[in-house]
Amino acid sequence: MSERYDVIIVGAGPAGLATAYFLVKKGFKVIVLERGSEPGSKNVFGGRIYSYVLDKYFSGWRSEAPVERWVRREKLSLLCKNDVVSLEYEIGREIDGYDSFTTFLSRFLKWMALRVEQEGAIVATSVRVDEVLFDDGKARGVRVGEDKLEAEYTVIAEGANTLLLEKHSLRDKISPKDITIGIKEVIKLGREKIEERFGLIGEEGLAQFLLSPLFGGGFIYTMKDYVSIGVVYRPLIKDQVEAKDVIEELRLHPSISKLIGDGIPIEYSAHIIREAGYRDLMSKPYGDRYLVVGDAAGLLLNTGFTIRGVDLAIESGRLAGEAIDRISKGEDPSIYVKLLRESEIIQMLKKFRGVPEVLSNHKIYTVYPEIACRILKNMYSVDESPITLRESIREATGSRFSMIKFILELLFMVKNL
Amino acid sequence: MKKMTVEERLTLTKFEVHSKPHITLDLQKCRRCDLKLCISSCPAGLYTLDESGEVKFTYEGCLECGACRIICPEGSISWSYPIGGFGVQYKFG
């Protein structure tokens, strides 16, 4: 590896590959270094990507990329011990206009890497970068074991677990309260069963977001032949099911197991998620001859109902590409932050900056789902002494419950979501 | 519907195990830790207590999620990624 590159990119995730894609299109000589044996072999996500960003930059992607299903049905469910309360939205449009699709990230990244290679960049796998080489604060490449690889610019796209940035004191270790662990299982069920049981036709897909006292937050995404289920685990909550068993609370829940119980689990995966949003954004995601992109820079948006990582990663890769191009022509490195601030990304993160606090309130997983389930149970249970909605609410919320506090909390949520 | 243990679940995922552990513990620090959040929050259940109350750890089934290093209140966990090409191999992700 003695050849010289213009840009070395650490990590072949969505942000790293996107940066490579935009730089190589501008004529830079680029190499992406990935520690996994293939692009995507270390990546985990829930299951959905938003289409707009691919429409903008990757011509022909709709016929090439490994799309599993187009999300037509969006479902929010409160999963109590036995009962379930759901709210569903079905998008009433033609299929190819859909805003998002389900996929497997490992497969999607293989496709992205292929596009990057077609443009002329190199994606080298099984290469773990041990450190960035600095000369008086100026990045001049990376060290891989005994080898040194030099370049004009280094892009750090190492993902949510920021080992390199911490090693070089460019970022503090994230606080435990600001992470969750995404714990996921892929279940093989077969196309027919999926379409029948989830009420889907052809290419249609379902994305389901769950809140439950049994496991906290969760998700379900339908693929062609598979279903991805997952839990968003908050490690600091006391007296909860251990992380190693928590996925079973979802898989074996009566209302879920009747849908997927006869399926065959085929992969178990987990990864931390940075949850702090706007607060987590690096104030200076650049330095002399280096830039930080994607999750590593804090670019992940949780709106409370949807989590957006891949589209922001691709967008930040585009801006990093543009920034390096301009820096190489003499502009100041701070142009990267200027571009980020002018883009939608920072605006969106700022707009949704209240969400982390709402999502870290345990009551949205414990108390509120129970209240909803009990109210509806009372409403729809028929016996000799029917009760009014008002009485149901009073019964469900119980005597130790403060209605005023409840209303204040709801207002707080509405304000921040 | 049968409950699966974490050991059963880990057999679903592919690993290329390197002979050198990528995670090591400083047991001195573990001894003075009351919380031991590593045990409850490892999705692969790799942290356990032995009969004498010492934290035990195996690295072979590590999903490389990154949680234990961040959660450990004592800074006892030295965590690096496995050598390039080794460790967990996600096919779906």
Interface residues (C-beta under 8 A of the other chain):
Chain A: R35 G36 S37 G40 S41 K42 N43 V44 F45 F104 L105 S106 R107 L109 T125 S126 V127 R128 V144 A160 N161 L163 K173 I174 S175 P176 I179 I181 G182 I183 E185 V186 Y226 S228 Y233 P235 L236 Q240 E242 A243 K244 D245 V246 I247 E248 R251 L252 S257 G261 P265 I266 E267 Y268 S269 A270 H271 I272
Chain B: M1 K3 M4 V6 R9 L10 L12 T13 E16 L37 I39 S40 S41 C42 P43 A44 G45 L63 E64 C65 G66 A67 R69 I70 I71 P73 W79 S80 Y81 P82 I83 G84 G85 G87 V88 Q89 Y90 K91 F92 G93
